[in-house]
């Protein structure tokens, strides 16, 4: 390139960056001398043009909507329960977090209208909790098929088939406040003998398993129920089974359980008189669960 060649800086790129003074061509480059010396080299000038263009494009892009974080202080409601409720109602619209230290719900969203909906929801839920009575009913039908064949010396074999069906029902109730969990668990105590410094020692381990139920009132006097399977064996484990809305004072079924569908048993007995008995049995138990919630006060 000759000593008098000059590169010109784009004024359009300057105009796209607000607050910047307009650059002149002479500000970008000065005529380069024969030995390459000058105020600004051509390579630096090209870099400055590209930078101006990138800044202009960045300023022209529409800014992303800013998110807002609000903290809602609660008086009565459990923040952990409200997080689950809000996540079900406003999934994908916001992020929710519980702050048990200050009993508050933290909401982060870029939708301003969503805050109004959350305020209305909290106005209905954050109140003095009602007293609820949870009643869980379990009904089970047990069917057993028994086939027997008896052999005796000098006699034809005898075959006997029996089918029996038995039913069993149980009902338990627990009184708890709204949002609190009522536990319907069966405890089992196991005693182990373990070696110790001064001989064998007894260790008592208590395990439990069953259902855990929680609920709160909604509009129209209905109750939103959550049912977990709870198990405790040194540590507590809970998994959500179902969530349903029921009428207060009405029974609602929420599932069943089949036990022993493939439970088979074969036995063979021989007596001293030369008799032989062969038995084949199959047992199956079907259990159904229902829950009812009564509002006491």
TAHU-V604720 format. One record per residue. N is the residue number from 1. PHI is phi in radians with two decimals (none if undefined). NEAR is the number of other C-alpha atoms within 10 Angstrom. D_LAST is the distance of its C-alpha to the last C-alpha in whole Angstrom. Layout:
BEGIN
n = {N,N}
phi = {PHI,PHI}
near = {NEAR,NEAR}
d_last = {D_LAST,D_LAST}
END
This chain:
BEGIN
n = {1,2,3,4,5,6,7,8,9,10,11,12,13,14,15,16,17,18,19,20,21,22,23,24,25,26,27,28,29,30,31,32,33,34,35,36,37,38,39,40,41,42,43,44,45,46,47,48,49,50,51,52,53,54,55,56,57,58,59,60,61,62,63,64,65,66,67,68,69,70,71,72,73,74,75,76,77,78,79,80,81,82,83,84,85,86,87,88,89,90,91,92,93,94,95,96,97,98,99,100,101,102,103,104,105,106,107,108,109,110,111,112,113,114,115,116,117,118,119,120,121,122,123,124,125,126,127,128,129,130,131,132,133,134,135,136,137,138,139,140,141,142,143,144,145,146,147,148,149,150,151,152,153,154,155,156,157,158,159,160,161,162,163,164,165,166,167,168,169,170,171,172,173,174,175,176,177,178,179,180,181,182,183,184,185,186,187,188,189,190,191,192,193,194,195,196,197,198,199,200,201,202,203,204,205,206,207,208,209,210,211,212,213,214,215,216,217,218,219,220,221,222,223,224,225,226,227,228,229,230,231,232,233,234,235,236,237,238,239,240,241,242,243,244,245,246,247,248,249,250,251,252,253,254,255,256,257,258,259,260,261,262,263,264,265,266,267,268,269,270,271,272,273,274,275,276,277,278,279,280,281,282,283,284,285,286,287,288,289,290,291,292,293,294,295,296,297}
phi = {none,-1.27,-1.20,-1.83,-1.27,-2.32,-1.74,-1.85,-1.44,-1.28,-1.32,-1.12,-1.15,-1.13,-1.14,-1.39,-1.88,-1.17,1.53,-1.69,-1.29,-1.17,-1.49,-1.78,-1.06,-1.20,-1.31,-1.39,-2.42,-2.05,-0.94,-1.35,-1.41,-1.15,-1.59,1.50,-1.45,3.02,-1.07,-2.42,-1.40,-1.12,-1.13,-1.15,-1.15,-1.08,-1.08,-1.17,-1.11,-1.10,-1.10,-1.12,-1.12,-1.12,-1.14,-1.12,-1.11,-1.09,-1.25,-1.38,-1.21,-1.12,-1.20,-1.23,-1.06,-1.32,-1.45,-2.28,-1.96,-2.22,-1.98,-1.83,-1.29,-1.95,-1.77,-2.13,-1.23,-1.47,-1.12,-1.12,-1.16,-1.19,-1.08,-1.13,-1.16,-1.17,-1.14,-1.27,-1.43,-2.12,-1.10,1.44,-1.67,-2.82,-1.95,-2.18,-2.53,-1.72,-2.14,-1.12,-1.07,-1.98,0.91,-2.44,-1.93,-1.84,-2.14,-2.21,-2.74,-1.86,-1.79,-1.11,-1.17,-1.17,-1.08,-1.15,-1.13,-1.17,-1.09,-1.15,-1.13,-1.18,-1.12,-1.47,-1.72,-1.50,-2.54,-1.09,-1.18,-1.45,-1.69,-2.05,-2.00,-1.67,-2.17,-1.98,-2.03,-2.10,-2.13,-2.30,-2.07,-1.98,-2.02,-2.35,-1.94,-2.21,-2.14,-2.15,-2.37,-2.03,-2.05,-2.41,-1.03,1.36,-2.26,-1.24,-1.14,-1.88,-2.02,-2.31,-2.18,-2.33,-2.23,-2.17,-2.31,-2.29,-2.13,-2.51,-2.25,-2.45,-2.49,-2.36,-2.39,-2.38,-1.75,-2.64,-1.41,-1.00,1.25,-1.43,-1.77,-1.67,-1.76,-2.07,-2.13,-1.87,-1.66,-2.19,-1.89,-2.06,-1.99,-2.07,-1.87,-2.15,-1.23,-2.25,-1.17,-2.00,1.96,-1.21,-2.13,-1.65,-2.06,-1.84,-2.10,-1.86,-2.07,-2.55,-2.68,2.79,-2.00,-2.26,-2.17,-2.41,-2.86,-2.64,-1.35,-2.12,-1.12,1.41,1.34,-1.46,-2.17,-1.62,-1.84,-2.27,-2.09,-2.01,-1.65,-2.00,-2.48,-2.30,-2.53,1.56,-2.42,-1.59,-2.20,-2.32,-2.36,-1.25,-1.58,-2.78,-2.43,-2.58,-1.86,-2.23,-1.41,-1.13,1.47,-2.00,-1.33,-2.44,-1.46,-2.30,2.39,-2.55,-2.58,-1.84,-2.10,1.22,-1.11,-1.99,-1.42,-2.15,-2.47,-2.14,-2.33,-2.41,-2.21,-2.20,-1.83,-1.27,-1.65,1.45,-1.68,-2.27,-2.18,-2.09,-2.21,-2.34,-2.23,-2.39,-2.30,-2.50,-2.16,-1.91,-2.05,-2.17,-2.11,-2.47,-2.32,-2.39,-2.12,-1.99,-1.54,-1.49,-2.90}
near = {7,9,12,10,12,17,16,17,21,18,14,13,20,20,16,18,19,11,8,9,9,15,16,13,15,14,13,21,22,20,19,19,13,11,7,12,12,13,14,16,17,20,10,11,19,16,10,16,17,14,13,21,18,15,15,18,13,13,13,11,8,7,8,7,9,8,11,12,14,11,13,18,16,18,13,14,22,20,25,17,15,21,18,13,15,20,15,10,11,14,11,9,14,17,15,21,18,20,15,12,6,12,17,20,23,17,20,16,19,15,14,10,9,14,18,11,12,16,13,10,15,18,11,12,21,17,12,11,17,14,16,25,19,24,20,21,17,16,15,19,15,17,17,15,15,17,15,17,15,18,16,15,10,7,9,9,13,11,13,10,12,10,12,10,12,10,12,10,12,10,12,11,16,15,18,20,19,23,25,19,19,22,21,20,16,11,13,10,10,10,10,12,11,10,10,9,6,6,8,11,11,11,10,10,12,12,17,16,19,15,20,21,24,22,25,24,22,14,9,7,12,16,24,20,20,18,22,19,18,20,20,15,11,10,7,11,12,15,12,13,14,12,15,13,15,21,16,17,16,11,16,18,15,14,11,14,10,13,14,13,12,9,11,14,11,12,10,12,10,13,9,6,8,10,14,16,17,15,17,15,17,17,19,17,18,16,17,16,19,17,22,20,26,16,19,11,9}
d_last = {93,95,95,94,91,88,85,83,79,77,76,73,71,71,70,67,66,65,66,69,72,74,77,80,82,84,81,81,84,87,91,91,94,96,95,91,91,89,86,83,84,84,81,79,79,78,75,74,74,72,70,70,69,66,65,65,63,60,60,60,57,54,52,49,45,44,41,38,36,33,30,26,25,21,19,16,17,19,22,23,21,22,25,25,23,26,28,27,27,30,32,36,35,34,34,30,30,27,28,26,28,27,24,25,26,30,31,35,36,39,37,36,34,32,31,29,27,26,25,23,21,20,19,17,16,16,13,11,9,6,5,8,10,13,16,20,23,26,29,33,36,39,43,46,49,52,56,58,62,64,68,70,74,76,73,72,68,65,62,59,56,52,49,46,42,39,35,32,29,26,22,20,16,15,11,11,10,11,15,15,17,17,20,22,25,28,30,34,36,40,43,46,49,50,53,53,56,56,56,53,50,46,44,40,38,35,34,30,30,27,24,21,18,16,14,13,12,15,16,16,12,14,14,17,18,20,22,25,27,27,30,31,35,36,34,31,31,28,29,27,27,26,23,22,19,18,16,12,13,17,19,21,24,25,29,31,33,37,39,42,44,47,47,50,52,56,57,61,62,66,67,70,71,72,68,66,63,61,57,55,51,49,45,42,38,36,32,29,26,23,19,16,12,9,6,4,0}
END
